[in-house]
Amino acid sequence: MKFPTTVQPSRYQDEPYNSEDLIADDQLPSYQEAPGGLPECNHSEHIQREPPPDPAFSTRNFAASEVYTRFAKYSNNVDALHSLINEQALYPPTYYVQIHGKHNETQHESNSKESQKEVTDFYFRINITHLLGPQGSGEIQFLPDDKRGYRGTRYPSLKPKLNDWESRDSLFEWCQKYVSDPAKIKSFTFSRKIRNHDTQKLYRLIRSAIAETRYRGQVFITFPVTNSKLIVYSPGKINEWRTKTWVCWFFYITFLWVLTWPTLIFLTSRYETVKCVFFYANTSDSSDPSRICKLQCEDDWFQSWKQTIKRAALTGVNIGEEGSLSDNYRTTTEKILRNIQEMRSGDRSVDEAHNFHGFGPDFARFFDVYDWGGDN
């Protein structure tokens, strides 16, 4: 299989970074294939993948983990639905490492009362979608015959199953069953799954990097996924309401969901038989010497981002869920740290040291570390 790689020009800057440097580029570089079908993999290079394209007339839930569409053609035309799922299967879910540090501060009020205020010390994401492999590397899988699931039913069932003739093109046949289903309220779900990524190991590695900064606050490291589900709903008012964010919030706040959600489940003919699995590696055991990763193992990725994670934490980067750290930020961090270390060891001249004066407050924390971020 040919793995496309990306060639990104060097964008090192001699001026201090600004907030825009933190965010990943919107314009993606072009892909190139290596001669002879061999990948030009540069494990130190951060490559961002495009998110899946939005289907016609689509909306998202608040967390952006699910995409909904009520485009009528997807529910009454087999070829349109089949083409949609085939296209969506080319794209992995958007995958992040999210790192959040916070602490509590005690505030003394005028009436001698005390109150606790939560303070965010750093909050940022790193897009790691590229570690799931090139576009089209996922594996489409179907609901096994011996496993209960939603096969156009209101509750998990073992029936109906595809016969041997239908199984020759399972995706088309499940699309056919959905489109031909006379139910007025129905849905077809396509899921994306990630397998064999040792997130526990990566969690421990990132915690160790944060600990090196002597941060004493609470640290939360998660691996959020967006675009993990695409749900095609049949057209109609009920499905229109269920996909509107404000309607969902209204039902949550008023607790009407206690009555309406079970009713919706009972009324909806659900098809949840298709998923695409994206393998980080061929096995989940990261200690297996024969393990093969699509691009980088957890240790290699961590080593390429360790200093950047420490810098972002020490300097209080707080971009939340609005974006992710760019590769420009990572490469700039590595180059400046390398130059500072050379200057401290006497390998660089004093004049050269002045060229990096603008980065001083940022990078001094690497060499003059003290406890910070604890509750007070």
N, C-alpha and C positions, 0 to 999 in steps of 0.2 A: 504494500500500500504506500502511495506517495503522501508524505506529510507536508502540507504547505507551511512555509515559514514566512516570517515577515522581516523585512529589512528596514530598520529605523535609523535615520541619520542621527549623528551625535548632536546634542543640543545643550552642551555644557555652557553655563553662563558664568561670567566673572563678576556679576553684580549679585547682591543679596537677593534671595528668593522673595517672591511675593505670594499672596494667597492663591493666585491663579495657578502657580506652579504645583500646588498640591493636588489639583484635580486632574484626573485622567483625561487625555485628549479626546475630543469628540470625533475628530477626523481620523479614521483608521488608515494605516498604511496599506499599500497594496501587497498582495500575496505573490510569492514566487516559488516555483518548484525547483528543486536542486537537480542538476544534471544527472542523468542515469537513474532517476527515481529515488535517490538517497536524500534523506532530509538534512538540511543544513541547520541542525539544532544547536543553538547557543543557549545553554542552560542558564546563563546569567541574564538573559534578555527577557523582559516582561512583555508578553504579547497579549493584547486584549482581543477578545472575540466579539463579533457583532451579536447583539441580542436577537432572538427570533423576531421575524417581522410580524407586525400586528395584523390579524385577520380583519376582514371588512367589518365595519360597525362594531368594533370591540371595545370593551371596558375592562377595568382591573379592580381587584379588591384593594383594600387599604394597604396591605403589605406587599402588593404587586406579585404575590406568589401565584395567583390565579388570573387567567385571562378569560373573559366571557365574550361570546358573540351570538347574536340572534339573527344573523344574516340568513334570510329564508332559503337561499339557494343551497346552503350547507345541509339543510334538513329535508330538501325535496329533490336533490340531484346527487346521485351516487358519485358521479365523476368529480363533481366539485368538492365533495367531502373527502374523497379518496386523495385527490390532488393536494388538498389542504394539509392532511395528516402527513403525507409523504414529504411535503415541503417543511413542515414544522419538525419532523424527525431529524432533519439535517442539523438542527441547532441544539446545543446543550443548554441546560438551564444556566442562568447567570449565577455565578458562585462567588462568595466573598469570605474573607476572614474579617471579622469585626472585633475591634478592641476598644474597650470602654473602661475608663478609670474614673472613680468618683470618691468623694469623702464627705463627711458631715461636719458642719461648723455650728458651734453653739453661739447663738446671738442673745445678748442681754438687752431686754427691753426696759423702758423707763419705769415700769411698775414692778421692777425686780423679778419679773418672770423671765424664764429662759425658753428659747425655741430652737429647733434644729433646722438648719438649712442645708439642702443637698447641693454640693458643688461638683460640677463636671471638670475634671482635670485634663482629660483627653478623650477623644471619641472619633475614631476614623475606621475606614474600611480599606481593604486591599482586594482588588478584583483578581480572582485566581481561576476564572473560567477556562483560560488557555491550557491549564493543566489537565483538562479532561480530554484533550486530543483535538485533532483538526475537525473542521466541519464535515459532517457525514460519517463520523466514526462511531456513532451510537449503534446499539443493537435493538431492533424492534422485537418485542416479545408480546405474547398473547396470554390471556388467562388460561391456565392449564385445565384440562377436562376434569381432573380430580380435585379441583379447588373451587369452593363456593365463591360466587361473585355476582356482580350485577350484569346480567346478560339480557337486558331489556326487561328486567323485573323490578318490583318494588322492594324486594329484599334479596339478600344473597342466596343464590341457587346454583345447583349443578347443571341445570338445563335452561335454555336449549344449548346443545353443542353443535359444532360444525362437523359434518360428515367428512369422510376421506376425500371426496371430490372437492368439497368447499375449502378444505384445509390447504389446497394447493395455492390459494391466494387468500389467506385468512383476513388480511386487512380489507380487501375489497368486499369480502362476504359480510364482515361485521358492519361495514358502511352500508351495504345493501340492506341488511336486517334493520338498521336504524332508520333509514330513509323509508322503507316500506312499512314500518310500524305505524298503525293507524292512531296510536295514542296522541291526544292533542297536547299533552304536556310531557315532553321527553328531553333527554340530554345524552350527549355523547362526550365522554371524557378521554382525553389523551394526556398521559402523565409522563414526566421526565424524572428519572431516578439516577442517583450517583452511587457508585459502588466502589468498595476497596480503597477508600481514602482513610488513612489512619489519623482521624481528627484528634484522638486522645493523645497521641504522640506529639502532634503539632501543637496542641494546647499546652502540653508540658514545656515544650521548647520555647514558645512565646512567653509563658509565665517566667521562665528563667531569664529571658532578655529583659522583661519589665523589672524583675527582682534586681538585676544588675544596676538599674538606675536608682535603687534604694527607695523606690516608691512604696509608701505605707498605706495607701488607700485600698479601696475595693476594686478588684480587677475582674471584668467580665469578658470572656473570649468566646465568641460564638461563630457559627459558620452558616449564615443565612443564605437562602436560595430564593431567587425570584424566577418567574416564568417556569414554575415547576408543573403547572397544569394548564391545559387549554380545555374549556368546556363549551361545547356547542349546544345551545338551547334552541328548541323549536320556537318560532315566533308566537306571540300572544301576550296579553296583558300580565298574566301571572308571572311568566318568565321575565318580562320587562321589569316588573317591580322587584323581583328577587335579585336582580343584578345592579340595582341602583344603590349607591353607598348610603345616601341619606335615608332611604327606606329601611335599610338594614340597621342603621344606628337608631332610628326611631323605635324599631321593634326590640332592640337590645335594651334601650333605656326604659321603655314601658313594660318590659318583660312579656310582651305579647308573643315573643318568639317561642315561649313555652307551649303555646297553642298552635301557632302557625307552622313552625318548623316540622313537627310530626305530621301535620296535614300535608305539607308540601312533599315530604318523603313518601307518604302513602300515595299521593297523586301522580308522582313522576315516574315514568318508565326510564330507567337508567341503564346506560351502556358504559361499563368501565372495564373493558376487555383488552385495551391496547396501551402499551407503554414503551418508552425507549430508554434503554439503560446505557449510561455512559460510565465506562470503567476507568478509574484513575490508574489502576494497575491490574495485573492478572490475578492477584491474590491480596487479601486484606492484611496478611501477616507481614508487617514491614521489616521484621527480623529475618525473613526468609531470604537467603543469599541468592536464590534463583528468581526472586521477584523482579518483574519488569514493569516499569511505570511508562505511561504514555509519553511523558516529557521529563519530569523531575521527581525524584523521591522527596519525602518530607524534609529530610535533613538538608539536602541541597537547596531546596527552596528557602528554608529558614536561614541558611547561611548567607544567601544572596540578599535577604531582606532584614537581617538581624539589626544592623546598625541604623537602618532607616526606621524600623519600629522604635528603637530606643530614642532616636532623634525626635520622632513625632510625639512620643510620650513626654520627653523632657521639655519640649518647647510648647506643649499644650495645644497641639493641633486638634481642632474641634470642627469637623465638617460633617459629623453625624452620618446620616444615610443619604445625604444629598449628592455625594460623589465618592470618589476613591482616590487614594494616593497615586500619583502618576509615576511612570517609570523615569521621567525626567527628575523627579524629586529623589528617587532612589539613586540614580547614577551620579547626580550632583552631590549627594551625601557621601557616597563612596570616594569620589575624587577629592572633595574638600578634606575629609578625614585623613585620607592618605597623605595629602600635602601637609596638613598640620602635624601629623606624626613624623614626617620627614624633617620638618622644621624643628620640632622638639628634640629630635635626635641629632640635630646639627648638620643634616645633609642638605639643607636648603639655606640660602643666604637670607640676611635680615631684610634686604630689599624685597625679596619674594614674599616674605612674611607679611609685609605691609599690604600686599595685593589681596590678602584674605582677611584684612582687618574687619571688613563688613560682616564677616561670618562669626566674629569672635564670641558675642554673647550666646549665640546658638550652640556653638561647639565647645565652649569652655566647660559646659556641664558634663561632657564626656570625661573630662580629666580632673574635674573638681566636684565630685559627686558627694551629696549630703542627703540625709533623710528628708523626705518631703511627702506631702499629700496625706498625712495622717489625720484622723479625726481630732478636732479640738473644740 
